[in-house]
């Protein structure tokens, strides 16, 4: 975190500063400067850190104040006064305080760097992008970070830090040298993304897709659309709304924003147009064409000269044609911030995977068996995309095997969507289906009914049993997809099949 005094932090979070054991009064510590990391997990606290003692679903952060203090926390922020030798700031709401502090830091850095120029004399302010969508947020974030970090200090969340805690924590990592801040914005209900947008105040808001992921929490696809649209409804006219125009629900958001709208996708009316998508075992390839971009203050780019239309051939060592959309979103943001498409594409070519357990190609298991471990999460859209990729990359003489677990958080749509996936497996000609876990049973039932299969679909309740049966079932030349929702057991099943021991 940037250096702030305890008095400045207390003012930002609207809290009461209580001196630590070594101080005689508040004034003694109000001028004390803190510039360590901000943590909500006491195990991550280091000397100089700020520890937010937040209430949780399972436990209460106040229980870990002694551990945080012992680890060297310079400040504790807590909703109730606690026994600690460190100074503490007592706030009405710990989560609101974390958001307020993140907003204060972003505002200060933006103001400080408003007139900054790079080595070539071009404007180089803090550029902030927010990314949301039912699928693809983390992959797009990782791609954009890979591009931007070649051109300036870039801060982006690790993993999927995209909620009301993870996103502010990521924002608090910026410094006065940060050129690019990438914020992944997830939600489990209406209003969540709007809150994150109000904290980060992005220059560019990206909406990738509106799908059925988390539909059970949102209450349906229409509610999901409303929630995702919060990314652009709060943007000012000086910002850019970057929309996937291939998705009608996303494209319609152009009517909801005052920001400049830029579209990307395969549609003819896309400003940044994708053509020629191909995918095979080596990865994904496509061409992206960009429109002329003016290099002046009328755009959200940090300057430069006027540019003619650009076209670049993109080569990803990442499986799945759906990653063409994620990569195009990342390339578009970077291009509008002054990064040539060719430079962005070169950076993306260096990526060997989008993220751990996301379409990760593994070949260290049984001889001749290829495993695609995509078991970090699963929605109807992402599962269908993964199955299509499996069908596309198979070579003559090879057998495709789909190992599918539950698609969680679908609520009333669960049975229908699992049924749809089971039927898709048959229609794509997948050679063997293995369904793991009671919640995923409708996939097996639908596939059996659709194809009148005799042994091509197997249902197994227990993950360990699934590993044993798969090890007996698999043969050289098999290409295996493992896909499920937030199931550590299925992720490591994929790892075990693929020979990963870490």
Phi and psi in degrees as a GROMACS rama.xvg file:
@    title "Ramachandran Plot"
@    xaxis  label "Phi"
@    yaxis  label "Psi"
@TYPE xy
-62.1901  155.88  UNK-2
-68.7168  126.791  UNK-3
-137.988  148.024  UNK-4
-78.4847  160.484  UNK-5
-60.8873  -34.688  UNK-6
-65.5001  -39.6125  UNK-7
-66.1516  -40.4248  UNK-8
-64.9305  -44.8993  UNK-9
-59.7621  -39.5546  UNK-10
-67.9805  -40.367  UNK-11
-64.3889  -37.4696  UNK-12
-98.8718  3.48877  UNK-13
55.6276  51.2811  UNK-14
-122.967  172.187  UNK-15
-101.022  122.083  UNK-16
-82.9167  125.726  UNK-17
-116.954  124.859  UNK-18
-61.6285  154.424  UNK-19
-80.4548  -177.031  UNK-20
-64.4841  -26.6288  UNK-21
-88.1488  -4.638  UNK-22
-101.809  149.887  UNK-23
-93.2636  -26.7011  UNK-24
-156.89  173.267  UNK-25
-60.0483  -39.0194  UNK-26
-59.6984  -31.9144  UNK-27
-63.4683  -28.5606  UNK-28
-112.576  -9.43056  UNK-29
-59.6463  -31.3082  UNK-30
-91.6986  1.20164  UNK-31
-67.2586  130.331  UNK-32
-95.4866  134.65  UNK-33
-120.316  133.735  UNK-34
-143.679  22.676  UNK-35
-85.8236  -176.143  UNK-36
-69.7138  157.667  UNK-37
-105.501  124.851  UNK-38
-130.357  149.124  UNK-39
-113.248  -3.82316  UNK-40
-113.895  116.373  UNK-41
-60.3086  -24.3343  UNK-42
-69.8541  -17.1682  UNK-43
-98.2587  -4.05  UNK-44
-68.8179  136.028  UNK-45
-126.861  166.217  UNK-46
-51.7487  126.739  UNK-47
95.0644  -4.93584  UNK-48
-71.5237  158.743  UNK-49
-103.681  125.316  UNK-50
-107.876  120.188  UNK-51
-93.3422  114.748  UNK-52
-88.3525  82.6695  UNK-53
-91.196  145.552  UNK-54
-71.7449  143.987  UNK-55
-126.63  176.242  UNK-56
-69.149  -32.5175  UNK-57
-103.913  -39.204  UNK-58
-140.514  -179.39  UNK-59
-120.266  128.832  UNK-60
-58.3335  -23.536  UNK-61
-63.9897  -25.1487  UNK-62
-64.3961  -22.0748  UNK-63
-104.91  9.46662  UNK-64
-60.5867  -44.579  UNK-65
-57.3645  -42.0243  UNK-66
-65.1081  -41.0738  UNK-67
-64.9361  -41.3219  UNK-68
-64.3548  -44.3071  UNK-69
-60.074  -34.1713  UNK-70
-77.5957  -7.75297  UNK-71
109.639  17.3835  UNK-72
-56.8764  130.902  UNK-73
-86.6371  -17.3828  UNK-74
-156.688  141.992  UNK-75
-117.507  129.525  UNK-76
-108.971  124.183  UNK-77
-145.099  146.101  UNK-78
-75.7088  -12.0146  UNK-79
-143.083  146.531  UNK-80
-59.8508  137.643  UNK-81
-126.404  163.742  UNK-82
-82.0023  113.367  UNK-83
-160.033  151.321  UNK-84
-83.6515  -14.5752  UNK-85
-81.6617  155.384  UNK-86
-62.5144  151.013  UNK-87
-137.814  151.758  UNK-88
-118.308  120.045  UNK-89
-93.4584  126.464  UNK-90
-124.807  161.884  UNK-91
-72.447  -34.6881  UNK-92
-145.944  116.429  UNK-93
-63.7079  -39.7533  UNK-94
-67.2988  -41.4623  UNK-95
-64.7848  -36.9072  UNK-96
-65.6335  -40.8798  UNK-97
-62.2728  -43.2353  UNK-98
-63.4051  -42.4397  UNK-99
-64.9748  -39.573  UNK-100
-67.015  -41.2943  UNK-101
-61.2367  -43.8934  UNK-102
-61.5888  -43.1309  UNK-103
-59.9503  -43.0837  UNK-104
-66.6167  -44.5857  UNK-105
-61.7226  -43.6366  UNK-106
-61.6302  -43.6083  UNK-107
-65.2791  -44.6834  UNK-108
-66.7873  -41.4641  UNK-109
-60.6885  -44.5552  UNK-110
-66.0153  -40.6508  UNK-111
-65.4107  -34.5902  UNK-112
-101.154  10.4469  UNK-113
-58.9887  -34.1767  UNK-114
-106.587  14.0622  UNK-115
-69.775  145.356  UNK-116
-126.322  155.313  UNK-117
-86.8979  -171.942  UNK-118
-63.2151  -24.7647  UNK-119
-93.181  6.79619  UNK-120
82.6271  11.1965  UNK-121
-89.6668  147.491  UNK-122
-54.8995  138.091  UNK-123
-142.301  61.0784  UNK-124
-73.7382  177.993  UNK-125
-71.2314  123.314  UNK-126
-106.216  130.21  UNK-127
-121.705  129.748  UNK-128
-124.829  137.012  UNK-129
-109.137  136.772  UNK-130
-125.006  126.764  UNK-131
-138.359  171.923  UNK-132
152.481  156.193  UNK-133
-67.4144  -28.6987  UNK-134
-140.287  152.426  UNK-135
91.7334  -1.6767  UNK-136
-59.4573  -51.5272  UNK-137
-68.3328  -41.4075  UNK-138
-62.2705  -44.3299  UNK-139
-64.2914  -41.7518  UNK-140
-59.2471  -45.0328  UNK-141
-65.3448  -39.1217  UNK-142
-64.2241  -44.0637  UNK-143
-65.9008  -40.2694  UNK-144
-60.6728  -43.102  UNK-145
-59.3819  -38.8037  UNK-146
-70.8945  -51.0458  UNK-147
-71.2547  -31.623  UNK-148
-66.9607  -10.4523  UNK-149
-78.8622  -10.6879  UNK-150
-124.952  5.90516  UNK-151
158.299  164.701  UNK-152
-57.9956  124.367  UNK-153
-124.069  131.834  UNK-154
-115.632  125.423  UNK-155
-145.103  150.73  UNK-156
-67.4581  148.3  UNK-157
-82.2989  145.732  UNK-158
60.3098  -137.177  UNK-159
-115.6  52.8371  UNK-160
-76.6645  84.8505  UNK-161
-133.129  12.2118  UNK-162
-105.714  -164.081  UNK-163
-68.5968  -11.8933  UNK-164
-104.992  -52.5346  UNK-165
-62.2557  -41.324  UNK-166
-65.0449  -48.8774  UNK-167
-61.1592  -37.5529  UNK-168
-58.7401  -41.9011  UNK-169
-64.305  -43.5091  UNK-170
-60.6256  -34.3398  UNK-171
-72.5252  -4.59375  UNK-172
-85.2741  -7.38605  UNK-173
-70.7862  155.16  UNK-174
-125.344  -179.832  UNK-175
-72.1311  -9.02019  UNK-176
-95.2959  -4.67103  UNK-177
-68.9217  129.036  UNK-178
-98.0236  -34.6694  UNK-179
-133.961  131.048  UNK-180
-118.997  119.21  UNK-181
-108.284  119.655  UNK-182
-117.405  118.141  UNK-183
-85.1908  128.858  UNK-184
-121.615  106.904  UNK-185
-103.958  172.294  UNK-186
-159.65  153.446  UNK-187
-121.798  11.9748  UNK-188
-173.559  167.172  UNK-189
-64.6359  137.005  UNK-190
99.9419  -18.4953  UNK-191
-69.8827  -45.4901  UNK-192
-68.1867  -38.7222  UNK-193
-56.2098  -39.3939  UNK-194
-65.1549  -44.4713  UNK-195
-65.5169  -37.8254  UNK-196
-62.5813  -39.7242  UNK-197
-66.8927  -26.9095  UNK-198
-77.4346  -49.6257  UNK-199
-83.7896  -26.5409  UNK-200
47.6583  61.521  UNK-201
-65.3108  148.799  UNK-202
-77.8861  -29.7594  UNK-203
-132.739  130.581  UNK-204
-116.256  124.587  UNK-205
-109.128  129.911  UNK-206
-119.284  117.324  UNK-207
-87.944  -45.4729  UNK-208
-166.242  149.082  UNK-209
-114.843  114.093  UNK-210
-137.813  -166.835  UNK-211
-89.1516  2.71051  UNK-212
-57.5486  129.648  UNK-213
64.6464  18.2583  UNK-214
-60.0141  -30.7126  UNK-215
-63.8677  -35.6571  UNK-216
-76.0554  -41.0517  UNK-217
-73.7155  -32.4359  UNK-218
99.7347  21.6401  UNK-219
124.701  169.363  UNK-220
-67.2484  -33.9364  UNK-221
-67.0833  -39.8926  UNK-222
-67.8567  -36.4041  UNK-223
-61.7049  -42.829  UNK-224
-62.0265  -43.4812  UNK-225
-61.1102  -41.9566  UNK-226
-65.0851  -45.636  UNK-227
-66.817  -31.1701  UNK-228
-66.6987  -17.1408  UNK-229
-61.0268  -20.1808  UNK-230
-60.9204  -35.1227  UNK-231
-108.416  -21.1783  UNK-232
-67.0438  -26.0174  UNK-233
-94.3243  1.8744  UNK-234
-77.5076  141.154  UNK-235
-78.4011  171.353  UNK-236
-63.6901  -21.7668  UNK-237
-80.4828  -8.82661  UNK-238
-95.4259  177.616  UNK-239
-123.282  132.163  UNK-240
-101.825  114.719  UNK-241
-101.695  113.226  UNK-242
-119.804  140.255  UNK-243
-77.096  103.654  UNK-244
-79.4964  -5.47153  UNK-245
-75.9304  -19.6194  UNK-246
-100.156  111.811  UNK-247
-58.1932  -36.4706  UNK-248
-68.2211  -34.3779  UNK-249
-75.7634  -44.7139  UNK-250
-58.2472  -34.119  UNK-251
-67.27  -13.8033  UNK-252
-70.2562  -11.6429  UNK-253
-60.5356  -24.8784  UNK-254
-80.036  -7.08365  UNK-255
-106.418  1.80216  UNK-256
-127.091  149.238  UNK-257
-88.8364  -9.73585  UNK-258
-74.1715  162.692  UNK-259
-66.6376  131.67  UNK-260
-100.112  129.724  UNK-261
-125.64  128.177  UNK-262
-104.729  145.795  UNK-263
-132.612  152.705  UNK-264
148.987  -170.062  UNK-265
-90.8702  -10.2724  UNK-266
-65.2899  150.881  UNK-267
-63.5187  -25.8535  UNK-268
-92.1431  9.34637  UNK-269
-72.3151  134.712  UNK-270
-66.3395  -43.821  UNK-271
-108.128  105.806  UNK-272
-103.613  132.914  UNK-273
-96.8123  131.562  UNK-274
-138.69  161.259  UNK-275
64.3835  39.4136  UNK-276
-70.2077  130.511  UNK-277
-136.328  146.083  UNK-278
-143.121  140.531  UNK-279
-151.853  -166.174  UNK-280
-61.4212  -26.4039  UNK-281
-82.2207  -14.5667  UNK-282
141.101  -150.847  UNK-283
-129.229  138.96  UNK-284
-130.954  144.926  UNK-285
-164.62  171.04  UNK-286
-115.703  137.152  UNK-287
-121.107  129.061  UNK-288
-114.659  127.983  UNK-289
-107.826  150.545  UNK-290
-81.3925  170.56  UNK-291
-58.8891  141.606  UNK-292
-127.003  127.181  UNK-293
-78.7007  136.986  UNK-294
-98.0861  61.869  UNK-295
-142.616  -174.326  UNK-296
-70.7737  -6.25122  UNK-297
-80.3971  -4.92596  UNK-298
-118.982  175.532  UNK-299
-89.4851  6.35302  UNK-300
-76.4867  151.984  UNK-301
-83.3001  24.0258  UNK-302
114.65  -165.22  UNK-303
109.87  -175.68  UNK-304
-92.4177  162.908  UNK-305
-61.9393  145.409  UNK-306
-123.284  140.682  UNK-307
-77.4608  167.687  UNK-308
-54.8954  140.475  UNK-309
-118.547  144.746  UNK-310
-130.377  136.433  UNK-311
-139.652  141.531  UNK-312
-89.9393  123.955  UNK-313
-105.11  132.354  UNK-314
-123.093  113.049  UNK-315
-107.595  135.424  UNK-316
-88.6846  37.4504  UNK-317
-126.906  133.084  UNK-318
-77.4528  143.482  UNK-319
112.451  122.745  UNK-320
-65.2044  -22.4983  UNK-321
-65.3592  -20.4529  UNK-322
-74.4414  -14.1102  UNK-323
-62.9115  -37.5366  UNK-324
-69.0316  -43.541  UNK-325
-63.1015  -45.3876  UNK-326
-63.894  -38.3057  UNK-327
-65.4691  -38.4865  UNK-328
-60.871  -45.352  UNK-329
-63.9086  -44.0144  UNK-330
-63.7674  -36.3592  UNK-331
-66.7051  -47.2563  UNK-332
-57.7273  -49.5502  UNK-333
-62.6011  -40.3336  UNK-334
-62.2654  -41.1305  UNK-335
-73.3264  -13.5067  UNK-336
-99.8742  13.5281  UNK-337
102.25  1.92338  UNK-338
-90.9672  120.838  UNK-339
-58.5543  145.857  UNK-340
-57.0112  -39.3537  UNK-341
-62.6568  -39.7108  UNK-342
-67.2045  -39.317  UNK-343
-64.9453  -43.181  UNK-344
-64.6372  -37.4673  UNK-345
-63.4497  -40.4391  UNK-346
-64.7109  -42.6186  UNK-347
-65.0927  -31.3381  UNK-348
-63.5076  -19.7669  UNK-349
-82.3955  -12.0889  UNK-350
-76.9819  128.996  UNK-351
-94.859  -16.1142  UNK-352
-159.507  154.167  UNK-353
-73.3531  -37.8177  UNK-354
-175.274  157.216  UNK-355
-55.9699  132.764  UNK-356
67.2485  21.855  UNK-357
-122.139  103.194  UNK-358
48.0205  43.8044  UNK-359
-87.0792  121.14  UNK-360
-86.1925  121.754  UNK-361
-124.414  134.384  UNK-362
-136.381  28.3232  UNK-363
-104.468  12.4532  UNK-364
-92.5934  -141.97  UNK-365
-54.3549  143.829  UNK-366
-56.2141  127.938  UNK-367
81.8437  4.63572  UNK-368
-106.264  130.512  UNK-369
-108.609  132.476  UNK-370
-117.598  132.26  UNK-371
-107.543  106.965  UNK-372
-93.5032  104.279  UNK-373
-122.91  39.5854  UNK-374
-97.3093  17.5655  UNK-375
-67.5753  -43.2213  UNK-376
-158.319  163.983  UNK-377
-150.584  131.233  UNK-378
-127.077  169.307  UNK-379
-55.5585  -42.2036  UNK-380
-68.3798  -46.3533  UNK-381
-69.9602  -33.4282  UNK-382
-68.3689  -42.6025  UNK-383
-61.9644  -41.0638  UNK-384
-64.4423  -41.3665  UNK-385
-65.5012  -39.8881  UNK-386
-65.6069  -40.1413  UNK-387
-63.8334  -38.8978  UNK-388
-63.6473  -43.1417  UNK-389
-56.4104  -44.6914  UNK-390
-67.6694  -31.2208  UNK-391
-76.7665  -32.8699  UNK-392
-92.6649  -6.23226  UNK-393
-67.1866  142.065  UNK-394
-103.871  160.655  UNK-395
-53.9858  133.736  UNK-396
89.5944  -8.34455  UNK-397
-95.3073  153.52  UNK-398
-109.465  136.773  UNK-399
-93.3919  137.025  UNK-400
-129.632  124.108  UNK-401
-108.566  120.137  UNK-402
-107.177  107.531  UNK-403
-119.065  134.009  UNK-404
-109.48  -165.051  UNK-405
-67.234  144.03  UNK-406
-99.3021  107.703  UNK-407
-85.4686  169.908  UNK-408
62.6145  33.7648  UNK-409
-99.6467  -8.14013  UNK-410
56.0159  -132.384  UNK-411
-65.1988  -13.9625  UNK-412
-90.3371  -0.615841  UNK-413
-60.1104  -55.006  UNK-414
-60.7343  -45.8222  UNK-415
-59.8282  -43.1522  UNK-416
-75.3946  -36.4221  UNK-417
-64.6218  -39.3839  UNK-418
-59.6564  -45.1419  UNK-419
-61.5126  -39.2314  UNK-420
-67.3615  -40.5882  UNK-421
-59.1267  -41.667  UNK-422
-70.2574  -34.5302  UNK-423
-64.6156  -38.5082  UNK-424
-54.0661  -44.9369  UNK-425
-67.9134  -45.2408  UNK-426
-65.3759  -27.5353  UNK-427
-83.2933  -5.73324  UNK-428
75.8331  25.8681  UNK-429
-61.734  133.702  UNK-430
-73.7323  -35.4488  UNK-431
-144.827  133.507  UNK-432
-116.245  129.805  UNK-433
-122.69  114.28  UNK-434
-102.343  127.945  UNK-435
-118.729  123.819  UNK-436
100.499  139.204  UNK-437
-57.6904  -37.6797  UNK-438
-65.7903  -21.5036  UNK-439
-95.3782  2.39702  UNK-440
-51.5039  -38.1292  UNK-441
-58.1194  -25.0928  UNK-442
-63.0817  -48.4301  UNK-443
-62.301  -44.4846  UNK-444
-63.4979  -43.01  UNK-445
-66.925  -41.5705  UNK-446
-63.1876  -40.7319  UNK-447
-63.6364  -41.9074  UNK-448
-70.0447  -38.3332  UNK-449
-68.605  -39.7623  UNK-450
-108.741  -5.46061  UNK-451
49.8557  44.9421  UNK-452
-71.8306  157.924  UNK-453
-127.501  83.8683  UNK-454
95.397  -10.2378  UNK-455
-72.4112  -16.6498  UNK-456
-122.553  128.767  UNK-457
-125.119  134.294  UNK-458
-107.381  129.212  UNK-459
-133.849  126.793  UNK-460
-77.991  -38.0202  UNK-461
-102.498  135.352  UNK-462
-64.5745  -44.2876  UNK-463
-61.7398  -38.8215  UNK-464
-65.4426  -37.2119  UNK-465
-62.6364  -40.578  UNK-466
-61.1608  -46.482  UNK-467
-61.8238  -45.354  UNK-468
-67.6425  -37.4803  UNK-469
-66.5015  -40.4465  UNK-470
-60.8079  -33.9005  UNK-471
-77.6603  -30.9022  UNK-472
-81.0825  -36.1103  UNK-473
-72.2031  149.037  UNK-474
-141.501  159.926  UNK-475
-53.1217  136.887  UNK-476
96.5087  -6.57627  UNK-477
-75.8379  140.912  UNK-478
-116.883  117.52  UNK-479
-113.253  126.521  UNK-480
-103.595  129.5  UNK-481
-114.831  121.329  UNK-482
-141.482  131.046  UNK-483
-165.304  172.529  UNK-484
-99.5029  114.163  UNK-485
43.2651  42.4707  UNK-486
-110.424  105.543  UNK-487
-58.5366  -35.323  UNK-488
-62.5366  -42.9703  UNK-489
-71.4156  -34.9758  UNK-490
-59.9244  -47.2089  UNK-491
-76.4693  -21.9151  UNK-492
-60.4817  -48.0246  UNK-493
-59.7714  -41.6961  UNK-494
-61.8346  -44.5732  UNK-495
-63.3571  -41.4516  UNK-496
-66.4297  -32.3944  UNK-497
-90.2187  0.563834  UNK-498
84.5274  14.1574  UNK-499
-87.2263  128.838  UNK-500
-113.72  -2.87792  UNK-501
